[in-house]
Amino acid sequence: MSTEPFSLAKPLARLIEELHRLPGVGPKTAQRLTYYIVRMPSEDARALAEAIIAVKEKTTTCSACFNVTDGDPCAICVDSRREGSQICVVEDPLDVLALERSGAYKGLYHVLHGAISPVNGIGPDRLKIKELVRRLEGASVEEVVLATNPTLEGEATAMYIYRLLQPLRVKVTRLARGLPVGSDLEYTDEITLTRALEGRQEFHG
Amino acid sequence: MSTEPFSLAKPLARLIEELHRLPGVGPKTAQRLTYYIVRMPSEDARALAEAIIAVKEKTTTCSACFNVTDGDPCAICVDSRREGSQICVVEDPLDVLALERSGAYKGLYHVLHGAISPVNGIGPDRLKIKELVRRLEGASVEEVVLATNPTLEGEATAMYIYRLLQPLRVKVTRLARGLPVGSDLEYTDEITLTRALEGRQEFHG
């Protein structure tokens, strides 16, 4: 960003730099957004700025499930309509959003805030795993759904948690691996096909 | 965005919505950015919010060239090292940035803030064209470089300005059309090839 022309006004250069620090926002995008904000009505720009401050000041993590929330415990944890005997373990708050959007899960969550990754120096202690075990010891949970990502790190994390939960005699499941809906068999990678074959289910016509 | 799960905390939903209003920021990107901001150190989030406010409060448009600036006249207009006899006419402030980055232009600018577009209801009156004519009448400008975009609208705008400037007997040029450097002749569209042929220049080996 130091190659900016000398003539760029300071407030512009500063906002370009701040936006450029966000993930997925390259220097060109940062420039485009900056000039867009310059032309926005003042109240809209202020609303954006205030929303950024508010998201820091008015959110916290739920002390039960560690999802990001504006109240503790969070809206899901206090919702009596949810199935309290199921806990779905995810890596990130965004995974909760994705699962909620499916509408197919009605239990509670537990957000690990990452996955075990020796390469990046992230051991189990950095994740909310101890807290999961403690939570399970204190409540009558019947099923833990492991919904970590289908990646090396996600799988390693799931395996670690699975072993840890063995003494608790709780049912541990994980999301099915298989063909994504709408995909094309021809272009499906071998590992996914292998998992889809292994997980094949009886057909009810 | 109304399909968000009911359980999403208000401050999160609000920031997702505000970010989603920015150009090129879809709902997924808005979510990702929101959760990234949640995890940012507070001072970084505050710096971003303040930069947004500052860009609105501390910038204005230069009363000479209409570029976005933090002082009026802008740093380019007051720079005595710049060639005051040349004015380069561009559609947007971002075009000034692009030309400055090339380092190949040392004159002044005039930002139109758009292009003539009957389809979008943008006539010449909505652009800083009157201001350009007035500026040329008051100063000893020798060359006007038309650097509007090589699009239908940009070309129409250039043609309009060209005709308007005829009585002023100022030299009017425009950026060359031709092959972009690093491109492949085989994949160049016909219009660009036609312009490249029309604009061919004597080869000095």
Chai-1 contact restraints between the chains, C-beta under 6 A:
chainA,res_idxA,chainB,res_idxB,connection_type,confidence,min_distance_angstrom,max_distance_angstrom,comment,restraint_id
A,P5,B,E100,contact,1.0,0.0,6.0,A-B,restraint_1
A,S7,B,A75,contact,1.0,0.0,6.0,A-B,restraint_2
A,S7,B,I76,contact,1.0,0.0,6.0,A-B,restraint_3
A,A9,B,T59,contact,1.0,0.0,6.0,A-B,restraint_4
A,A9,B,T69,contact,1.0,0.0,6.0,A-B,restraint_5
A,A9,B,D70,contact,1.0,0.0,6.0,A-B,restraint_6
A,K10,B,D70,contact,1.0,0.0,6.0,A-B,restraint_7
A,P11,B,A54,contact,1.0,0.0,6.0,A-B,restraint_8
A,P11,B,V55,contact,1.0,0.0,6.0,A-B,restraint_9
A,P11,B,K58,contact,1.0,0.0,6.0,A-B,restraint_10
A,P11,B,T59,contact,1.0,0.0,6.0,A-B,restraint_11
A,P11,B,D70,contact,1.0,0.0,6.0,A-B,restraint_12
A,R14,B,A51,contact,1.0,0.0,6.0,A-B,restraint_13
A,L15,B,A51,contact,1.0,0.0,6.0,A-B,restraint_14
A,L15,B,V55,contact,1.0,0.0,6.0,A-B,restraint_15
A,E18,B,A47,contact,1.0,0.0,6.0,A-B,restraint_16
A,E18,B,L48,contact,1.0,0.0,6.0,A-B,restraint_17
A,E18,B,A51,contact,1.0,0.0,6.0,A-B,restraint_18
A,L22,B,L33,contact,1.0,0.0,6.0,A-B,restraint_19
A,P23,B,Y36,contact,1.0,0.0,6.0,A-B,restraint_20
A,L33,B,L22,contact,1.0,0.0,6.0,A-B,restraint_21
A,Y35,B,P93,contact,1.0,0.0,6.0,A-B,restraint_22
A,Y35,B,L94,contact,1.0,0.0,6.0,A-B,restraint_23
A,Y36,B,P23,contact,1.0,0.0,6.0,A-B,restraint_24
A,I37,B,I52,contact,1.0,0.0,6.0,A-B,restraint_25
A,I37,B,V55,contact,1.0,0.0,6.0,A-B,restraint_26
A,V38,B,V55,contact,1.0,0.0,6.0,A-B,restraint_27
A,V38,B,T59,contact,1.0,0.0,6.0,A-B,restraint_28
A,V38,B,V68,contact,1.0,0.0,6.0,A-B,restraint_29
A,S42,B,K56,contact,1.0,0.0,6.0,A-B,restraint_30
A,A45,B,I52,contact,1.0,0.0,6.0,A-B,restraint_31
A,A45,B,K56,contact,1.0,0.0,6.0,A-B,restraint_32
A,A47,B,E18,contact,1.0,0.0,6.0,A-B,restraint_33
A,L48,B,E18,contact,1.0,0.0,6.0,A-B,restraint_34
A,L48,B,I52,contact,1.0,0.0,6.0,A-B,restraint_35
A,A49,B,A49,contact,1.0,0.0,6.0,A-B,restraint_36
A,A49,B,I52,contact,1.0,0.0,6.0,A-B,restraint_37
A,A49,B,I53,contact,1.0,0.0,6.0,A-B,restraint_38
A,A51,B,R14,contact,1.0,0.0,6.0,A-B,restraint_39
A,A51,B,L15,contact,1.0,0.0,6.0,A-B,restraint_40
A,A51,B,E18,contact,1.0,0.0,6.0,A-B,restraint_41
A,I52,B,I37,contact,1.0,0.0,6.0,A-B,restraint_42
A,I52,B,A45,contact,1.0,0.0,6.0,A-B,restraint_43
A,I52,B,L48,contact,1.0,0.0,6.0,A-B,restraint_44
A,I52,B,A49,contact,1.0,0.0,6.0,A-B,restraint_45
A,I53,B,A49,contact,1.0,0.0,6.0,A-B,restraint_46
A,A54,B,P11,contact,1.0,0.0,6.0,A-B,restraint_47
A,V55,B,P11,contact,1.0,0.0,6.0,A-B,restraint_48
A,V55,B,L15,contact,1.0,0.0,6.0,A-B,restraint_49
A,V55,B,I37,contact,1.0,0.0,6.0,A-B,restraint_50
A,V55,B,V38,contact,1.0,0.0,6.0,A-B,restraint_51
A,K56,B,S42,contact,1.0,0.0,6.0,A-B,restraint_52
A,K56,B,A45,contact,1.0,0.0,6.0,A-B,restraint_53
A,K58,B,P11,contact,1.0,0.0,6.0,A-B,restraint_54
A,T59,B,A9,contact,1.0,0.0,6.0,A-B,restraint_55
A,T59,B,P11,contact,1.0,0.0,6.0,A-B,restraint_56
A,T59,B,V38,contact,1.0,0.0,6.0,A-B,restraint_57
A,V68,B,V38,contact,1.0,0.0,6.0,A-B,restraint_58
A,T69,B,A9,contact,1.0,0.0,6.0,A-B,restraint_59
A,D70,B,A9,contact,1.0,0.0,6.0,A-B,restraint_60
A,D70,B,K10,contact,1.0,0.0,6.0,A-B,restraint_61
A,D70,B,P11,contact,1.0,0.0,6.0,A-B,restraint_62
A,A75,B,S7,contact,1.0,0.0,6.0,A-B,restraint_63
A,I76,B,S7,contact,1.0,0.0,6.0,A-B,restraint_64
A,P93,B,Y35,contact,1.0,0.0,6.0,A-B,restraint_65
A,L94,B,Y35,contact,1.0,0.0,6.0,A-B,restraint_66
A,E100,B,P5,contact,1.0,0.0,6.0,A-B,restraint_67
